[in-house]
Amino acid sequence: FPLHSTYSSSLCVYESGELVPFEIKRVYYIFNTLEGVTRGMHAHLSVKQVMLCVTGSCRILLDDGFSKESVTLDSPTKGLLLESFVWREMSEFSSDCVLLVIISHTIGNLCFSI
């Protein structure tokens, strides 16, 4: 995501279109996560998401049923696009982590977990 900086501050803009390839219907953030906690542990049936750390860092384990990948998010300019049917586990949250999640659907859409 483009970073706009001046001598006094920085700004990132997240909007539907080219940067977020779906209409944004919901935004939430996770913060104050205790050490050793793993969150997520599910996949969505029809939801697309973009995840990014506004501050701090965390690790995202992704599994599409064919391959697994681990991604570290540690910058407000670095987002991770998650398509439907991708298992995600968020862990290794730094003490200052704020994980922002931009979503294509409102609450009430189905997800599945084991």
Stockholm file with secondary structure:
# STOCKHOLM 1.0

chainA/1-114         FPLHSTYSSSLCVYESGELVPFEIKRVYYIFNTLEGVTRGMHAHLSVKQVMLCVTGSCRILLDDGFSKESVTLDSPTKGLLLESFVWREMSEFSSDCVLLVIISHTIGNLCFSI
#=GR chainA/1-114 SS CCEEECSSCEEECCCBTTTBCSCCCEEEEEESCCTTCCEEEEEESSCCEEEEEEESCEEEEEECSSCEEEEEECCTTCCEEECTTCEEEEECCCTTCEEEEEESSCTTCCEECC
#=GC SS_cons         CCEEECSSCEEECCCBTTTBCSCCCEEEEEESCCTTCCEEEEEESSCCEEEEEEESCEEEEEECSSCEEEEEECCTTCCEEECTTCEEEEECCCTTCEEEEEESSCTTCCEECC
//
